[in-house]
C-alpha cells in the first residue's frame, strides 16, 4: 500500500503562487510515476504535471512555464510550484502514484487539496 498526503492548497489572488506538497509513504518501491492531477467543478480530472522514477517530466500545455514539478527523494515528497496562477487553475489538486506490481499497474490517490485563484 502507498499513502499520499497533499498539502499546500489555499486561496490566492491571480498572479500569485502556491507550492503543493505530496508526501509519499508505505511500500514505495516500484513506483514509476507520480503526478499531479486537478479537477474543477463539472469537469473531468486532468493530468497537470508528472515526474517519473527516471526523472522524466511532463506538463499539461496550459501550465507549461508556470508550474514546476520536483521531488525530494530524502523526504519522499513531490512538489509542484505554481506561479502566475489564473482563475482557471482553480480546482481540487490530487497527487497520484503509479506502481508496478508483477506486471499490474496499481494506482493510488491522495485526498486532494483545494486551490482557489480569485481576487
C-alpha positions in Angstrom: 0.0 0.0 0.0 1.1 3.5 -0.7 -0.2 6.6 1.1 -0.3 10.0 -0.4 -0.9 13.2 1.6 -1.2 16.5 -0.1 -0.8 19.9 1.5 -0.3 23.5 0.5 -3.6 24.5 -1.1 -5.4 27.6 -0.4 -6.8 30.9 -1.7 -4.5 33.1 -3.8 -5.0 36.1 -5.9 -4.5 35.9 -9.7 -0.8 36.2 -10.5 0.1 34.6 -7.1 2.0 31.5 -6.3 1.4 28.3 -4.3 3.5 25.2 -3.7 1.8 21.9 -3.2 3.4 19.0 -1.5 2.7 15.3 -1.8 4.2 13.2 1.0 4.6 9.6 -0.1 4.8 6.7 2.4 4.3 3.0 2.6 5.5 0.4 0.1 7.0 2.9 -2.2 9.3 0.6 -4.1 8.4 0.1 -7.8 6.6 3.5 -8.0 7.4 4.6 -11.5 5.5 7.8 -11.8 4.0 10.4 -9.6 1.6 13.0 -11.0 -0.4 16.0 -10.0 -4.0 16.0 -11.3 -6.7 18.5 -10.9 -10.5 18.5 -11.1 -12.6 21.6 -11.4 -16.3 21.6 -10.7 -18.2 19.9 -13.5 -15.0 18.9 -15.3 -13.0 15.8 -15.7 -9.9 15.1 -13.7 -6.9 16.1 -15.8 -3.1 15.5 -15.5 -1.2 18.7 -14.8 2.3 17.5 -14.3 4.2 14.2 -13.9 7.6 13.0 -12.9 8.9 9.5 -13.4 11.3 7.5 -11.4 13.8 8.1 -14.2 13.4 11.9 -13.8 11.3 12.5 -16.9 8.9 15.4 -16.5 5.9 16.4 -18.5 3.3 19.1 -18.2 -0.2 20.0 -19.4 0.3 22.6 -22.1 -1.7 25.3 -20.3 0.7 25.2 -17.2 4.0 25.0 -19.1 6.3 27.8 -18.0 4.2 28.4 -14.9 4.2 25.1 -13.0 7.3 23.2 -11.9 7.2 19.7 -10.6 10.1 18.4 -8.4 10.9 15.8 -5.9 13.0 15.4 -2.7 13.9 11.7 -2.5 15.3 12.1 1.0 11.9 13.3 2.2 9.8 11.1 -0.1 8.0 14.2 -1.2 6.9 15.5 -4.6 6.2 19.2 -5.1 4.5 21.4 -7.7 5.4 25.0 -7.6 2.6 27.0 -9.2 3.4 30.6 -10.3 1.4 33.2 -12.2 -1.8 31.5 -11.1 -5.0 32.1 -13.1 -8.7 31.8 -12.1 -8.9 28.8 -14.4 -6.3 27.0 -12.3 -9.0 26.8 -9.5 -9.6 23.1 -8.8 -9.0 20.3 -6.3 -5.5 19.1 -6.8 -4.7 15.4 -6.3 -1.5 13.5 -6.1 -1.3 10.2 -7.9 1.2 7.4 -7.8 1.5 4.5 -10.2 3.3 1.4 -9.1 4.3 -1.7 -11.0 3.3 -4.9 -9.2 4.1 -8.1 -11.0 3.0 -6.7 -14.3 0.0 -5.0 -12.9 -0.3 -1.2 -12.5 -1.5 -0.2 -9.1 -2.8 3.4 -8.8 -3.0 5.4 -5.6 -4.6 8.8 -4.9 -4.3 11.4 -2.2 -7.3 13.1 -0.6 -6.9 16.3 -2.6 -6.2 19.9 -1.7 -8.3 22.8 -2.8 -6.7 25.6 -4.8 -8.8 28.7 -5.4 -7.5 31.6 -7.5 -9.7 34.6 -7.0 -9.5 38.3 -6.3 
